[in-house]
Amino acid sequence: MEKMLKYIVPACLIFLYTNNILAQQPSKITAIAIEIYQAGNSEEAIRLLQQAISIDPNFLDATLILGQIYLETNQPKSAKNILLKSLEIIKDNPEVHYALGVAYFNMQNFDSAVVQCKIVLKLDPKSKAALELISLSYLNLGVMAYQDNKKNKAIEKFRQAIESNEQNIQAFKNLAVTTYELGNKEEAERFIKRGLKIETKDKILLKILIQIYVDANKLQEALEPAEKYYKSYPRDVDGALQLAYLYRFNNQGDRAFDIYEELLKQFPDEQRIYDDYSELYKYKGKFDEAVSIYMKSLNHLNDKTLIYEKVAEIYIEAKRYEDARKAYRNALVSSRDSARVYHKIALTYITEKNKWEAIQILQVGLKSSPNNWDLYRELGKVLEDSSSYNAIQNYEFMLKLRPDDPFPYIRLGVIYNNIDSTKLASENCQKAIDLGTELPLPYHILAEIQKEKLDTASFQKNEVLSISKSLKIIAQLKSDYLGKFSKGIGKLDYTKIEKMKTDSEIILEFTQNLLKQGLENLLQVNKPTYLENEIIQWRKDYSQNPLLLEYLGKIYEEENKIDNALSVYKELIKFHPQEKEGHIGMGRILTLKGDLRSAILAYKRALTIDSQDEIIYENLIYLSRATETTNELINSWSLLEKREPENNILLSNFAKILRIENKTDELKRVEKKLEQIVSNEKNRE
């Protein structure tokens, strides 16, 4: 947020000395003091004025002028004291009260400044100076409240600032920022638009307005202020890149090219411009052009390694893995972290399922970086799929490098468990746990081994711990992912979240599967009430986790508490409308309750989420026959076939219902198509 400024009233003479300075001795002294002050000697002028006041304490002109000089020389406390004396001489003088308000203001006593200025307005209702000072005082009171994190109070003060002076642009800015931060974006938008009537090109107001539209996904509306911002501040790189992205998102990507070209002329050393420009070509599927942008940057940017790595990433997106490896090898020439580059080369081979080449390149990398932990981790993962013996050797060597790291023990536990060496699996998992791992996998492996040994107490203990740690990781991963969207005021979030999402989803999917296995194990071994109590406890911290809701619904089904189950499935769908199991669960319950048409709708919703689930098709066939709506189902699946012509699960079930209904001609067409799909799949294999 832009720094909220506290305003200082500029020093200026607000009184005119009009009395006859020759009338009395104090007046002569005062006249001399004025001449001396105008000549630049404020200290002598102050001394003379104090002398005049000592001769005649009721000589108002001297006290007023002295108060003014104190204000002009930044001595507000002295000004306050002398002006208060003036009020003893003349109580209802608006100029004295205003000067006293200025003194309080410059002492940062803004409440007292407001009091004095309100007195001025009673004496002189048309005083613009008093209104402006009141407005500035409220502005600063709002800033102080904001700095104390009392944002609602700050809003109140900023509003009062505008009531006193509708031209106070800083008050509008502060209101826009504060209401935006409190999440009241509609109100922020209103303040912004009022502020822009005062200053049509204000930088902060335009940036927040753009962000409000972006937050609301109103990208078309964001274009107008973004264009105005770019026109007003063409050398602002953030604003220019923002506009270019908005053109892209509004299907006007071609208009972004000129912006990028102009930016590169002005800022050829700015990495972000090359990134965004290249991204535009990638978005259009023009991968060679995207690469060419980075190749141009080689003449301007120092980090050649980074450039070649970005080129490699483009080739990977285009599935041109050999070209990607060539780019990575170019990166190796200048890289200070060759192990990381070798790791990335290995990943291209892994993507192509060429494990032998992946192993070779990882081993080459380890020759140049013999103790690199990440290379050993990746090598271990590849070896697990090809040679358990070599994988075990790899992880045992990693233990020599870091004896206190639980990771190798976990992987050894997995390998030994897979080859049915439960004793070694248990020992390694226990060692990982003793080292303080927060990962759920070793607890789950131990639980499954103990389950086989009928050690129910140990099984329950470790499976519950596995589930608890899985829930924590899932919550953290989702929180981290959402956090990537949170950026500063006026900035669009244009990070390449797709890659980040892919990386995190690998861990997320694995952990969710582990969580599901754990819940399923507890449901199989224990009475439903045991798992119900555990889930109720977990939901205190993870109330909306879909798997907890799913299994709570299943527990209620087992206990024949169908109304409770239906309520839980509705809650699951409310918070997670794309969770298939919630719709299927609703379908089961509604079928039991005899509400077959509503059950059909539930299964149809599930089918839109997963059109490969055999159970959904089976239930829809059963329910359509029970409700005599098979023709509706045939029409629905006919439309689905047009959208998914290669879906053999759909086609096989489509054939079933056509066969039941004796739709011979249509059945022959579908069966012929299904045979062709199966034949094509065999040929591809």
LUMNUZA-19970 format. One record per atom (N, C-alpha, C): residue in one letter; z, y, x negated. Coordinates in steps of 0.1 Angstrom, whole numbers, plus 5000, padded with zeros to 4 digits. Each point is the difference from the previous one (the first is absolute). Layout:
<kolros>
AZYX...
</kolros>
This chain:
<kolros>
M500049884992M500050125008M500050124991E499350115005E499950124992E501450064999K500450054989K501350064998K500250115010M501150005007M500350115010M500650114992L499450125001L500450114992L501050095007K501050044993K500950105006K499550144996Y499950085010Y499450134998Y501050114996I499650084991I500850124996I499350125005V500850095006V499450125005V499650094989P498850054998P499750094989P500750135001A500450054988A500850125000A499050125003C500550085009C499250135003C501050105006L499850124997L500850115006L499850005015I501149985007I499950015014I500750125006F500550084992F500650135005F499350124992L499850105008L499450124994L501150114999Y500250054988Y501050104999Y499550135004T500550055011T499450125006T501050125000N501249974998N501050115000N499850114989N500550115002N499950104990N500949974989I499449964988I500849954989I500750114993L499750125004L500650124993L501250055007A500449935012A501050065008A501449984994Q500349884994Q501349984994Q499949944987Q501149994993Q499949944986Q499649865001P500649915009P499649865000P498549995003S499450095008S498649995002S499250034988K500550104992K499350024987K500049884991I501249944999I500149884992I499149895005T499949995013T499149895006T498650034997A499650135000A498650044997A499749964986I500950034991I499849974986I499949854998A500949925007A499949864999A498749945004I499450065011I498749955004I499050024990E500050124994E499050034989E500249904988I501249984997I500349914988I499549855004Y500349965012Y499649875005Y498549984999Q499350115005Q498549995000Q499550004986A500850054991A499550004986A500349874993G500749915008G500249864995G501449974994N500950095002N501449984995N500949975012S500049885004S500849965012S501550014997E500449964988E501550004998E500650145001E499350104994E500550135000E499950065015A499049965007A499950055014A501149945008I500449874998I501149945007I501350074997R500250044987R501250064995R500150145007L498950085001L500150135006L500249995015L499449905007L500349985014L501449975003Q500649914992Q501449975001Q500950124998Q499550094991Q500850124998Q499950095012A498850015007A499850085012A500949955011I500149875001I500849945011I501550024997S500450004988S501450024996S500450145004I499150104999I500250145004I500250015015D499049935007D500050015014D499749865006P501149925003P499849865005P499249995013N499950115007N499350005013N498650054999F499550024987F498750054998F499049885002L499449995012L499349885004L498749984991D499350114997D498849994993D500249934986A501150034993A500249944987A500349855002T500749965010T500349865002T498849925004L499250065009L498749935004L499149984988I499850114992I499149994988I500549904990L501450004998L500649914990L499849855005G500249985013G499749875006G498649954998Q499150105001Q498649964999Q499749974985I500550084991I499849974985I500649864997Y501249975005Y500549874997Y499149895005L499450025012L499049905005L498849984991E499550124995E498850004992E500349944986T501250014996T500349954986T500749865001N499849945011N500549865002N501549994998Q500850095007Q501449995000Q500550005015P499649895007P500350005015P501550015003K500949944992K501450015004K500550144999S499650084990S500350144999S499450085011A498849965004A499350075011A500849985013K500449875002K500749975012K501350085001N500750014989N501350075000N499850155003I499050064994I499850155002I499550035014L499249905005L499450025014L501149985011L500949914997L501149985010L500850135000K500250074989K500650135000K499250105008S498749994999S499250095008S500249995015L500249875004L500349975014L501350065005E500950034991E501350065003E499750155004I498950054993I499750155003I499150015012I499049915002I499150005011I499849865005K500449975012K500049865004K498749955006D499250095007D498949955007D498750054994N499949994986N498850044994N499249874997P498849995006P499249874998P499549984986E499850114992E499649994987E501149944991V501350045003V501149944992V500149855003H499949975013H500249865004H498849914994Y498850065000Y498949924994Y500249984985A500450114993A500349994986A501149904997L501049995008L501149914999L499449865002G499149985010G499449875002G499249954988V499350104994V499349964987V500949964989A501250074999A501049964990A500549865003Y500349975012Y500549865004Y498949904997F498850045003F498849904998F499949974985N500150114992N499849974985N501249934994M501150005007M501249924996M499949865006Q498949975007Q499849875007Q501049975011N500650115005N500949995012N499150035012F499149905004F499050035010F500550025014D501149935003D500650025013D500550155002S500650054990S500450145001S498850105000A499049964993A498850085000A499450015015V500049885007V499650005014V500850095008V501349994999V501050095008V499650144998Q499950054988Q499750144997Q498750045006C498949914999C498750045005C500050005016K500849925006K500150005015K500750135004I500950064992I500650135003I498950104999V499149994990V498950094998V499250005013L499749885005L499149995012L500650065012K501350005001K500750075012K499850154999L500150054987L499950144998L498550055000D499149914995D498650034999D499249875004P499849985013P499349875004P498649984994K499450104995K498649994995K500049984985S501149974994S500149994985S499349874996K498850014994K499349884995K500649954988A500650094992A500749964987A501149915003A500850035011A501249925003A499549865005L498950005009L499549875004L499549914989E499350064990E499549934989E501249944992L501050084998L501249964992L500749885007I500150025013I500649895008I499249874998S498750015001S499149894999S500249934986L500050084990L500249954986L501449934999S501050065006S501349954999S500149865007Y499449995012Y500049875006Y499249894992L498950054994L499249914992L500849944989N500850094993N500849954989N501249915005L500550035011L501149925006L499449865003G498750005005G499449875002G499749924987V499750074990V499849934987V501349944995M501150085001M501349954996M500449875008A499750005013A500349895009A499149884995Y498850034997Y499049894996Y500549944987Q500550084991Q500449954987Q501349925001D500850035011D501249915003D499649885009N498749985002N499549895008N500450015014K500250125005K500350035014K498750055006K499149915002K498650045004K499950065014N500849945009N499950065014N500550145000K501150034992K500550135000K499050094993A499349954990A498950084993A498950045009I499649905009I499050035010I500550125009E501249995004E500550115009E499950134993K500450014987K499950134993K498650054998F499149904997F498650044998F499450065013R500449935011R499650055013R500450155003Q501350024996Q500650145002Q499250104991A499649954988A499350094991A498750045007I499349915007I498750035006I500350095012E501149985007E500350085012E500150154996S500550024988S500250144995S498750064994N499249914995N498750054993N499049885002E499150025009E499049895002E499050004989Q500050094991Q499149994988Q500649944988N501249945002N500749944988N499449864997I498950014992I499349884997I500849894993Q501050044992Q500849904993Q500849925010A500550075010A500849935010A499149895007F498850035003F499149905006F499749884990K499950034988K499849904990K501249914999N501250065000N501249924999N500249925013L499750065011L500149925013L499149885000A498850034995A499049895000A500449884991V500550034988V500549904991V501249935006T501050075005T501249945004T499849915012T499350055010T499749925012T499249884997Y499150014990Y499249894996Y500949894993E500950054992E500949904993E500949935010L500350075011L500949945010L499149915010G498749994998G499249915008G499550075012N500250125002N499650075012N498650074997K499049924999K498750054995K499350085010E500249985013E499350085010E500550154999E501350014998E500650134999E499650074987A499949924989A499650054988A498650055001E499149935007E498650045002E500050145007R500950025010R500050135008R500450114990F501049984992F500450114991F498950034990I499349894995I498950024990I498950095006K499649975013K498950075006K500450155002R501350025003R500450145002R500050074986G500449934990G500050054986G498650044995L499149915004L498650024995L499450125007K500550045011K499550125006K500450134992I501049984992I500550114991I499349994987E500049894994E499249974987E499149895002T498850025003T499049895004T499849904989K500250044987K499749914989K501249964993D501250005006D501249974993D499949854995K500349984988K499849874993K501049905006I501250035001I501049905004I499849965015L499750105009L499849975014L498849915002L499050034993L498749925001L500349864995K500749984989K500349874995K500849925010I501150065005I500849925010I499249975012L499250095005L499249975012L499149884998I499350004988I499249884997I500849885000Q501250004994Q500849884999Q500449955014I500450105009I500449965014I498849935006Y498850044999Y498949945006Y499849864994V500149994987V499849874993V501149905005D501250055001D501149915004D499749955014A499450085009A499749965013A498749935001N499349974989N498749944999N499050085008K500250135000K499050105006K499150054989L499249914995L499350044988L498950105003Q499450005012Q499050095003Q500650145001E501250015006E500750135001E500450064986A500349904991A500450054987A498950064992L498749985004L498950054992L500050155000E500250065012E499950155000E500950074990P501449975001P500850074990P499749964986A499649874998A499749964986A498850074995E499050035008E498850084996E500450144997K500950065008K500450134998K500850014987Y500849904998Y500850004987Y499149994988Y499049915001Y499149994988Y499250134998K499650065011K499350134998K500950114994S501250005004S501050104995S500449974986Y500249874996Y500549964987Y499149894994P498850044996P499049904995P500449944987R501050064993R500449944987R501249925001D500549985012D501149915002D499549865002V500349924989V499449865000V500549925011D501350015003D500649925011D499350035014G499850135002G499450045013G498549955001A499350004988A498649965000A499949855002L500949924993L500049865002L500449965014Q500950075006Q500449985013Q498950015010L499250114999L498950025008L498949894999A499849964987A499049904998A500449875007Y501249964999Y500549885007Y499950025015L500350115005L499850025015L498649995004Y499150054992Y498549985003Y499749855001R500649924990R499849865000R500549935013F501250045003F500749935012F499350055013N499350115000N499350045012N498549975000N499749904992N498649954998N499150114996Q500450094991Q499250104995Q500150004984G500049874995G500249984986G499050074991D498850025005D499050074992D500350144997R500950065008R500450144997R501050014989A500649884997A501050004989A499350014986F498849954999F499350004987F500050144993D499650105008D499950134994D501450054995I501149975008I501350044996I500449934986Y499749874999Y500349934987Y499250064989E498750035002E499250054989E500550144996E500450085009E500550134997E501349994993L500949915004L501249984993L499849964986L499149914998L499849954986L499450114991K499350095006K499550124991K501250084996Q500950025009Q501250094997Q501149924992F500249885003F501149924994F499549874995P499250004990P499449874995P501149914993D501250054998D501049924994D501149955010E499650015013E501049965010E499749865005Q500949904997Q499849865003Q499849985015R500850075008R500049975014R498650025007I499350094994I498750035006I499049884998Y500149954988Y499149884997Y500549885009D501349995002D500549885008D499550015014D500150125006D499650025014D498549995002Y499350064990Y498550005001Y499549864999S500649924991S499649864999S500349925012E501250035006E500549935012E499050025011L499450125001L499150035011L498849914999Y499449984988Y498949914998Y500449855003K501249974996K500549865003K500149985015Y500550105007Y500150005015Y498649975006K499050064994K498649985005K499349874995G500849934992G499449874994G499150024988K500050134995K499150034988K500849984988F500249884995F500949974989F499550054987D498749994998D499450054987D500250154999E499850075011E500250155000E501550034997A500849925006A501550024998A500349994985V499449904994V500249974985V499550124992S498850055004S499450114993S500950134999I500750025011I501050125000I501049984988Y500549884999Y501049984989Y499350014987M498849954999M499350014987M499850144995K499850095010K499950144997K501350064994S501149955006S501350054996S500449964985L499349914995L500349964986L499850124990N499150095004N499850124992N501150115001H500849985010H501050115002H501549955000L500249875003L501449955001L500349924987N501350014996N500449944988N500349855001D500549965012D500549865001D498849915004K499349954989K498949925002K500449865006T501149954996T500549875006T500150015015L500650105005L500250025014L498750015007I499050074995I498750015006I499349875001Y500049924989Y499449875001Y500749905009E501350025001E500749915010E499650045014K499950135003K499550045013K498649955003V499250004990V498649945002V500149855003A500949934993A500249865002A500449985015E500950085005E500549985013E498950025011I499150094997I498850025009I499249875000Y499749944988Y499249885000Y500849885007I501350004999I500749895006I499950025015E500150125005E499850025015E498649965004A499050024991A498649955003A499849864997K501149934996K500049854997K499049984988R499950094991R499149994988R501049984988Y500549885000Y501149974990Y499650004986E498849964997E499650014986E499950144995D499450095009D499950144996D501550064999A500949955008A501450054999A500649964986R499749884996R500549954987R499450084989K498850045001K499350084989K500850144999A500350055012A500750135000A501449994994Y500649895004Y501449984994Y499949984985R499049944995R499849984985R499850134994N499250095006N499950144995N501350075000A500949975010A501350065000A500849954989L499849884996L500849954989L499950074987V498850074998V499750074987V501050114998S500450075010S500950114998S501449985006S500249885006S501349985007S501149984991R501250065004R501249994992R500849885006D499549955011D500749895007D499049895003S499649934989S498949905002S500549885009A501349975000A500549895008A499750025015R500250135004R499750035014R498649985004V499150044991V498549995002V499649855000Y500649924991Y499749865000Y500449935013H501250055004H500549955013H499050025011K499550125001K499050045010K498749924999I499649974988I498849924998I500349865006A501249954997A500349865005A500050005015L500550115006L500050005015L498649995006T499050054993T498649995005T499649855000Y500449934989Y499749865000Y500749925011I501350045002I500849935010I499450025014T499550125002T499350035013T498849915002E499349984989E498849915001E500449854999K501349975000K500549875000K499649934987N499850074989N499749954987N501350004992K500849905002K501350004994K499949974985W499149924996W499849974985W499850134992E499050095005E499750124993E501350105001A500749995011A501250095002A501049964989I500249874999I501049954990I499550054986Q498749994997Q499550034987Q500350154996I499750095010I500150144998I501550044999L500849935007L501550034999L500549964987Q499549894995Q500449964986Q499550094989V498850065002V499550104991V500950125000G500450045012G500950115002G501349984993L500549885001L501349974993L499949994985K498949984995K499850014985K500250144995S499550105008S500250144997S501350055004S500649945010S501450055004S500849875003P500549944989P500649875001P501249995009N500750115003N501249995008N499950075013N498750025005N499850075012N500449925012W501050055007W500649925011W499049995012D499350105003D499150005012D498949894997L499549994988L498949904997L500649865002Y501249984995Y500649875002Y500249975014R500450105008R500249975015R498749965006E498950074997E498849975006E499449874995L500249974988L499649874994L500849895007G501350025002G500749895007G499549985014K499750105007K499549985014K498749925000V499150034990V498749935000V500349864996L500849984990L500349864995L500749915011E500850065009E500649935011E499049935008D498850065002D499049945008D499149904993S500249994986S499149914993S500849904991S501150044995S500849904991S501550045001S500749925007S501450025001S500749994987Y499649914991Y500649994987Y499850124992N498850065000N499850124992N500750125006A500150005013A500750115007A501550004997I500649874999I501449994996I500250054986Q499149964991Q500150054986Q500050165000N499150055008N499850155000N501350065004Y500649955011Y501250075006Y501249974990E500149894994E501049984990E500050094988F498750034996F499950104989F500450145005M499750035013M500450135005M501650015000L500649895002L501550005000L500550044986K499349964990K500450044986K499850154998L499050065007L499850144998L501150085008R500349955012R501050075008R500949905007P501049954993P500949905006P500750045012D500250135003D500750045011D499250045012D498749974999D499150035011D499849885009P500350025013P500049895010P498649955003F498950084997F498749965005F499549874995P500149974987P499649864995P500749895006Y501350025003Y500849895006Y499549985014I499650105007I499549995014I498749925000R499150044991R498749924999R500249864996L500949984991L500349864996L500649925012G500850065007G500649945012G498949965010V499050095002V498849975009V499249884995I499750004987I499249904994I500749865001Y501350004996Y500749875001Y500249955014N500250105010N500149965014N498649945005N498950064995N498749955004N499749864994I500649964989I499849874994I501149915003D500850035010D501149925005D501149974990S500250104990S501149984991S501150105005T500749955011T500950095007T501250044991K500449914991K501250034992K499750134991L498849994993L499650114992L499750135008A499449975012A499750125009A501350075004S501049925003S501350055004S500750084989E499949944988E500750064988E499350144997N498750005000N499350134997N500250115011C500049955012C500250105011C501550064999Q500949914997Q501450044999Q500250104988K499349974989K500050104989K499550135004A498950015007A499450125005A501050085009I500749925008I501050065009I501250064992D500449924990D501150044992D499750134992L498750024997L499650124993L499950125009G500249985013G500050115009G498750035007T499149915001T498750035007T500350045014E499150105005E500150045014E498849945007L499249914994L498949945007L500549885008P499449985012P500549895009P499549864996L499049994992L499449874997L500949904995P500850034989P500949894995P501049955010Y500550095008Y501049965011Y499349915010H498750035003H499349925010H499749864994I499649994988I499749874994I501349924999L501150064996L501349935000L500349955014A499850095010A500449965014A499149885005E498850004996E499149895005E500449874993I500450014987I500549884993I501349955006Q500950095003Q501249965007Q499849955014K499050055006K499749955014K499649854999E499249974990E499649864999E501149914996K501050064993K501249924996K501150005011L499750065012L500950015011L501350074997D499950094990D501150094996D499950125009T500449995013T499850115010T500750134996A501249994995A500750124997A499350084989S499649944989S499350074989S498750045005F499349925008F498750045005F500150135008Q501050005009Q500150125008Q500350134992K500949984990K500450114992K498850064993N499249924993N498950044992N498850055009E499849945011E498950045009E500350145006V501350025004V500450135005V499850114989L500449974988L499850094989L498550034998S499249895000S498650024999S499450095010I500449985013I499550085011I500550154998S501250024997S500650134998S499250084989K499749934989K499350074989K498550025004S499449915008S498750025005S499950125009L500950015009L500150125009L500150134992K500850004990K500250124992K498750044993I499349904994I498850034993I498950055009I499949935012I498950045010I500350155004A501250035003A500350145004A499750104989Q500349964988Q499750094989Q498650024997L499249895001L498550014998L499450095011K500449985012K499450085011K500450154998S501350024996S500450144998S499350064989D499749934989D499350054988D498550035005Y499549925008Y498650025004Y499950125009L500950025009L500050125009L500250124991G500949994990G500350114991G498850064993K499049924998K498850054994K499250105008F500350015013F499450105008F500750135000S501250014995S500850125001S499750094988K499350115002K499750094990K500550145003G499850094991G500550145002G499350085010I500650115004I499450095010I498650044995G499049995010G498750054997G499149914992K500549884997K499249904992K499749885009L498749964998L499649885007L500349884991D500349895006D500349884992D498749924998Y499450024988Y498749934998Y500149904989T501249944998T500149894990T499349885005K499549924991K499349885004K500949895005I500550025012I501049915005I499549865003E498749985001E499549875002E500549904989K499850044988K500449924988K501549985000M500750105002M501549995001M500449905011K499350015011K500449915011K499749864996T498949974994T499649874996T501049944990D500550084990D500949954991D501449975007S500450085008S501349985007S499949895010E498949995007E499849905010E500149864995I499649984987I500249864994I501449965000I500950094996I501449975000I500650005014L499550095008L500550015014L499749875008E498749954999E499649885007E500849884995F500249994987F500849894995F501450005005T500650124999T501450015005T500249985015Q499050045007Q500149985015Q499849855003N499249934992N499849855002N501449934996L500650054990L501349944995L501050035011L500050125006L501050035011L499749915012K498849985003K499749915012K500449864997Q499849954988Q500449864996Q501549995001G500750104995G501550005001G500550005014L499550085009L500450015014L499749865007E498849954997E499649875006E501049894995N500350004987N501049904995N501350015007L500550125001L501350025007L500049955015L498850035006L499949965014L499949855002Q499449934990Q499949865000Q501449934998V500750054991V501349934995V501250035009N500050135005N501250045007N499850025015K501150015007K499950035014K499550145002P499250035011P499450135002P501150114999T501249985004T501050115001T500350044985Y500049914991Y500350044986Y499050104995L498749975002L498950094995L500150135008E500349995013E500150125009E501050104994N501249954996N501050084995N499650074986E499349924992E499550054987E499050115003I499149985009I498950105003I500650135005I501049985009I500750125005I500650084989Q500649944989Q500550074989Q498950064992W498949934997W498950064992W499450125007R500049995013R499350115008R500850134999K501250004996K500850124998K499350094989D499449934990D499350074990D498550005001Y499549905007Y498549995000Y499749975015S500350105009S499949985014S498649975005Q499050054993Q498649995005Q499249904992N500649924992N499249904993N499449905010P498749995000P499349925010P500449855000L500249944988L500449864999L501449985006L500950094998L501349985006L499950015015L499250095006L499850005014L499349885005E499049954993E499249885004E501049885001Y500849984989Y500949885000Y501150025010L500550125003L501050025010L499449965014G498850035002G499349965012G499949855001K499749944989K499849855000K501449935003I501150064994I501349955003I500350015014Y499850115007Y500250015014Y499249905008E498849984996E499249905007E500649864999E500549964988E500749874998E501249995009E500750125001E501250005009E499750025014N498750005004N499550025013N500550145006K500250104991K500350135005K498750085000I499249975010I498650055000I499950155003D500950055007D500050155002D500450074987N500949954993N500450054987N498850004990A499349885001A498949984991A498950105003L499750025013L499050095004L500350144996S501350045001S500450134996S499850024985V500349904992V499850014985V498550014997Y499249925006Y498650004997Y499450145004K500550065011K499550135004K500450114989E501249984995E500450094989E499249984988L499749884997L499149974988L498750075002I499449995011I498650065003I500150155000K501150055005K500250155000K499950064986F500849934991F500050064986F498949954991H499549885004H498949944991H498949945009P499250095006P499049955010P499049914994Q499849994987Q499149914993Q500649874996E501349975004E500649884997E499649895011K499149914996K499549905009K501149925007E501049964992E501049915006E500850065011G500150135001G500650075011G499249985013H498750014999H499249985012H499949865004I500049914990I500049855003I501349975007G501150054994G501349975006G500150055015M499550125002M499950055014M499249915009G498949954994G499149915008G500849875004R500849954991R500749885003R501150025011I500750114998I501150035010I499450035014L498950085000L499450045013L499549885007T499549904992T499549875006T501249935006L501149994993L501249945005L500550065013K499950145001K500450075011K499050005012G498849944997G499049985011G499150125001D500250104992D499150125000D498849984992L499149915005L498949954991L499050114997R499750095009R499050114997R500550094988S501350035001S500650084989S500049924987A500249875001A499949924988A498650004994I499050005009I498650004995I499850134992L500550115005L499950134993L500750004987A501149944999A500849994987A499249924990Y499449895004Y499249914991Y498750084996K499450075009K498850084997K500350104989R501250075001R500450094990R500249944986A500549885001A500249924988A498749964993L499049975009L498749974995L499350114993T500250135005T499450114993T500650024986I501249954998I500650014987I499649894990D499849885006D499649884992D499149915008S498750014998S499049935007S499849864994Q500949964991Q499849874993Q501149905004D500950045009D501249925003D499649915012E500149874997E499649895009E501050005012I501250034998I501049995011I499750115011I499650114995I499650115010I498949955009Y499049944995Y498849955008Y500549905009E500849904996E500549895008E500850065012N500850094998N500850065011N499250085010L499050074994L499150075009L499249915009I499549894994I499349905009I500949955011Y501249964996Y500949945010Y500350105011L500450124996L500350115010L498950045009S498850014994S498850035008S499749905011R500249874996R499849905010R501150005011A501250034995A501150005010A499950115010T499350114995T499950125009T498650015006E499149904997E498750005005E499250124995T500250044988T499350114994T499149964988T499549885000T499249954989T498850094998N499450055010N498750084999N500450134992E501150065003E500450124993E500249974985L500649884997L500249964986L498649984993I499149935007I498749984994I499350134997N500150105009N499450134998N500650074988S501349994999S500850064989S499649944987W499949874999W499749934987W498550024997S499250025010S498650034997S499850144993L500850095004L500150134993L500549994986L501149924999L500649984987L499049934990E499249915006E499049934991E499050104994K499750115008K499050104995K500650084988R501450025001R500650074989R500349914988E500249875003E500349914989E499249875001P498750024997P499049895002P500349884991E500750014989E500249904991E501449935001N500750045011N501449955002N499949865006N500249894992N499849875005N501249955008I501250064998I501249975009I499750045014L499550135001L499650055013L498949915006L499049974993L498949925005L500449875005S500949934992S500449865004S500850015013N500850105002N500850015012N499150055012F499050094997F499150045009F499249885006A499749914991A499349885005A500949925009K501349994997K500949935008K500050055015I500250135001I500050055014I498749995007L498950014993L498749995006L499849855004R500549914993R499949865003R500849975013I501250065000I500949985012I499350055013E499350124998E499450065012E498649965002N499549904992N498749955002N498950114999K500250094990K499050104997K499049944989T499149915005T499349924990T499150074991D499250095005D499150084992D500750084989E501050075005E500850084990E500749924990L500549885005L500749914991L499049954989K498849975003K499049954990K499850114990R499950125004R499750114991R501250024990V501249995005V501250024992V500249894990E499849875005E500149894991E499050004989K498850045003K498950014990K500450104990K500550125004K500450104991K501249964991L500949925006L501149954993L499649904989E499149925004E499449904990E499450074988Q499350115003Q499350074990Q501050074990I501150055006I501050074991I500649894991V500449895006V500649894992V499049964989S498749985003S499049964990S499950114989N500050135004N499950104990N501250004990E501249985006E501249994992E499949894990K499549885004K499949894991K499050034989N498950075003N499050034990N500550104990R500950105005R500650094990R500949934991E500749905005E500949924991E499249924989
</kolros>
